[in-house]
């Protein structure tokens, strides 16, 4: 619970494990989550949407690689009634066949559109290369996955997983004793346990480095993904690696942007990032370039990786990155919902409250030597998986 802010607005998050033990159940988990508000024993999807609207509330559901969220934003004055609607929607979901068929059709059409996008082709192929298609981290739902989903299967998954899995509840905003009591009463009637959800995904196996090209002759551009699997947030090198990724491609003035966009003019945008999945994180560089400059762009990406491992960064660059990340740190603590996100992630990733101090201490003291050491450990060009679509 985070009690902060001046506005009489609340956000409630119910966070559950994804419930995916393999690639097949990953698609079922996604469908069950997205279709929870498609209908209940007493309300259809339109009635549910209108009920939240009448209360001035907003409902959304998000599903990531490890967790699922049910979220509501509500005024304090209507929080109790909003909570009643949310509880009814989750506990009485029926997954009407008509809604399921419409969802399947819509997602299959979206899949067809995505197959024409080089960015989607490169991203999905990259994740498959890193984790394999049998793991939820590398899974991409295809036509047969959507077609196999049924209302009965969704109801079974929902009753056995969503309604029974342990969940974490995060309430933020202008929170009073009354709102806390409402949460206790609502969840106290549930059969589920309240606690930190844990992922049920299988272990991640070692895979060979891949270099892959997906031909798409009619494409005007090529989408590039370069990267590798890396540590989780609990690893002692995660914070140092964040610094290395930031220098390489984590902000507008980064090395990749300065070279490949500003100097060479090969792209409108390029960057690098870390995705900190619970079981295994991954690092990636992503951009789209003209087909005629794809190979030169790849060469420049690998030059920047090589340079980071061999050339000390100037102090001016270190200070620039440090100031940028300090600003981002402060921005991510601005407001009750941002604060709640910070504390939620600490809990979900099994990190202590001292993690934020560790981050700030390292950020204020990292040097060109520590940067090179990290780059030599994790950013060797020969260890990168490469995927080009276009």
N, C-alpha and C positions, 0 to 999 in steps of 0.2 A: 504494500500500500504506500502510495506517495501522496501526501497531503500538501499541496502547493497551488499557487495561482490565486488570482482575485476573482475570476469569473465563476459563476455557478454552473460549471460544466464538468461532467465526469466521463471518464473512459474506463470501460470494463473489458478486460481480455481474459478469455478462457483458453489456455494453451494446452494442447494435447500432443502426444507423440504421433508421428505420421501413421503408425500402424502398418507399415509396409515391411514384410519380412523378405520379399523378393520383388522382382520387376512386375510380375502379374498383379500382386496385391497393391503395388504402387499406383497403378491405374485405377483400381477399385477404390483406394483410399482417396485419391484426388476427386473422383466422381462423387463419392459419398459426401465429401466435405462441401463441394460446390453446389450440390443439390439438396442440402439440408433444408433450405428455406423454400423448396419447390412445392411444399404442401404438407398438411397435417390431417389428422382425423376430422378437424373442424374448420380448417382454413385452407384456401388454395393460395398459390404464389402471389396473386394480385392482392388478396386480402391481407396477407402477411406484410407486403410492402406498404399498403395503405395504413395498417396498424402502426408501424414505425413512424410513418410520415405524420399521422395525426398527433403523435406524441412529441413531434419535433426531434425525433431521434434518428440515428443513422446506424445501419447494420452492415457489416462486411465480414467476409471470411477469406482467409489467406492460407495457402498451403505451400510450405517450403520443402526442402529436401529431408528435413528431420522432424519438423513440427507443423501442427495445424493450429490456426487461431480463429476463434469466434470473437468478434469485437463489436461493441456498441458504444456510440457517443450519445450522451443524453444530458438534458438539463436536470438539475437536482430535483426540481419540482415534479418531474415526470419519471424519475429514475425507477421508482417502485413498479409502476405500470409497465415500463420498458423491460424491466427484468422479468416480469411475468410473461410478457410476449416472447422474450428470448428463450426462457425456460420451456415454454410450450412448444416453440418451433424445434428446439433440439430434442426434447424428450418424446415428442409425438410425431416426429417426421415419418411420412409414409412413402415418399418417393413415388409419386403417381406415374404410371406407365407413360402417359402422354407427355409429361414433362421430361422424363428420362429419354424418350425417343427424340424429342426436340433438342435436348442437350447433345445427344450423340450426333445428330445430323449437323448441328451448328459446329461442333468440334471437328468433325470430318471435313467440312467445308473450310474451316480455318486451317486445317492440316494441308489441304490442297494449295491454299494461298501461300502458306509458309514455305512449301517446297519450291516456290519460285523465288524465294529470297535467299541470297547467298549468305547473309548474316545468320539466318536460322540454320542453314545447311552446315556452315562451319562450326557453329556453337554446339549443335547436337552431335556432330561427328567427333568433335573435340572431347566432349564429355564421355562419349562411348569409348574413345581411344584411351582415356585415362582410367575408366572404371569398369568397362565392359558392359554389354547390354543386359546381363543378368543381374546387375546391381542397381538398386533404385537411383543411385547418383548418376548412372549412365543411361538410365531408361528414358526412352521417348515413346509416348503412346502413338500407335499407328492405327489404321482403319480396323484391323481385326481386334485390337484391344478395346476400342470403343464399341464395336459390334457385340462383343461378348458380355458387356455389362447389362444386367437386367435389374428390374425393380426389386425382385426377390433377393438377388445377391446383395444389393445395396442395403436393403433392410436388415439382412443377416449381419453384414459388416458393421452397420451402425449400432445394432443392438449388442453385438459381441465385442466391438472395439470402442467406438466413440462413447457409448453410454457406460462403459465399464473401465476404460483406461484411466489411470491416475492423471489428474490435471493440475495445472498451476493457475491460480487466479491473481490477476494484477489489477488493482483499482487505483486510479490516479485522477487528480483534479482537486476540486474543493471538497474534500472528503470529511464527513462528520460521523459521529457515533451511529446516527440513524442509518446511514448508508452501509456501514459495516455490518450492522444487525440484519439489514435486508439481505446482504450476501450470505450471511450465516444461515438465515432461515431458508433461503432458496436452495443453497447447495447442501444444507443439512438433510434435506429430504431426498437427495440423490443417492443412488447405490454406489456411485464411484467414490474413490478415495481422493483426497486433496493432497498433493505433494508435487515434487519436481518430476515432470514426465521424462522418460528415458527413451532413446531411440531403439527400435527393434530391427534395424537393418542388419544384414549379415556382414561379416568381416570383409575388409578390402584386401584383395590379393595383389601381389606384385605383377605388374604388366610391363612389357618391353616398351621402350620409347618408339613412337610411331611418327612417320612422315607420310602424309596423305594428301592427295589432290582430288577434289570432287569436280569433275568437268561440268560446266554449264555454258554451252557455246553462245547462247543468246544473251548472256549477262553482260552488262556494260562495265561492271566492276568485279573485283575479286575481294572476298572477305578472308582476312588472315586471323588465325588464332595460333599463338605460340605459348607454351607453358608446361607445367608439370604438377604432379601431386606434391603437396608440402605438409607441414605439421598442422596440428590442431592448436587452438588458442591456449591450451594448457601447457604446451611445450615452451621451455625457456627461451627458445630462439624466435618465437612468434613476434614479439615486439621488435627485436632487431630487424626481422625480415620486413615488418611494416615500413620501417624507415627506408630500407633498400628499395622496396616497391614504390614508395613515394618519390624518391629521387629519380627513379627510372621513368615512371609514367603515371604518378599519382596526383598530379595537379597540372594546371594549364602551362606553367613554365618548366615542366619536366624535360628531361633529356630527349625522350621520344618525341614530344610535341615540338621542342625547339629544333630538332634535326629534321624529322620527317614531314612535319607540317610547315614550320616557319622557314626553314632553310631550303628543303628540297621541293616543297609544295606537292607532295605525293597524295596528301589526304586532308580532309577537313578536321579530322580528329583521330587521335590514337591515345591509348592509355593502358595502364596495367593495374591489376587489383588482385586481392586475395579473397577467396570464398572459404570461410572457416567452417566447413561442415563438421558435425560432431565427431564422426569416425575418422575422417581424413579430409584435410583442406586441399585446395588447389590454387595455383597462381596462374594468371593468364595475361597475355598482351593481346589486344584486339584492335583491329582497324579495317577499313574498307578503302581500297585504292583502285585506280584505273588499271585495267588488265595489262596495258602496255608498260606499267611501272611496277607490277607486282614483284618481279624478281629483284629489281633494285631496292624496293622497300624492304623486302626480306633481308637483303644483305645489310641494310642500315640498321635494322632491328638487332641483328646478331653482332654488328659492330658495337652497338651501345651496350649490349650484354657483356661483350668482351672488355670494353673500356671500363665498365664498372668493377670488373675483377682485377684490373691491372693498373689503373691510374687513380691516385688519391684525389678525392673530391676537394676542390678549393673551399676554404673556410666560408667564403661569401655564399656559396651554394648550400653548405650545411646550415648556415644561419637562416637562409631563405626558407628552406624546407622546415626547419624547426619552428619558425614563426608561423608558417602556414598551418602546420599540424597543431600548434598551440591554439590558433584561432578556431580550427575545426573542433578541437576538444571543448572549447568554451561554448561554441555554437550548439554542440550536441548535449549540453546541459541546460539549455535555455528553455524554460517552461516545464510544467508538470509532466507532460506526456513524453518529452525528451528525457527527463530524469527517469521516468518509469522504464523507458526503453533500455537505459543504461543498466539499471538494477536487474531488470528482467534477463538481460543477456548474461550478466554475471552469474545469476542463478542457473540458467539453462546450460551454460558452458562449464559449470562446476568451478567457478573462479571465486576467490575470496574478495572482500571489499578492499583489501590492500592492493588489488590488481591495478586500480586506477593510479595509486601512488607509484607503483612500479613503472607504469607507463610514463608518467610525468618525469620520474627520475631518469629513466633511460633517454627520453626525448631531450631533456635538458643537458645531457652529458655525452650523447653519442658523437663519434668523431669520424674522420675519414678512414682511420685505421680499422675501427670496428665495422664501418660500412664495407670496406674491402673484404674483411674476413667473412662477413655474412654473404656477400656476393660470391665469393669463391666457394662457399659451402653449398649454396642453393641456386645460383644463377649461371652455372656453367652451360655454355651454348650446346655442348654435345649431349646434355641431359634433357633437352627440351623436346616435347612433342610438337609437331607442326601440322596444321591443317589449313589448306587453302581451298576455298570454294569459288568457282567462277571460270 
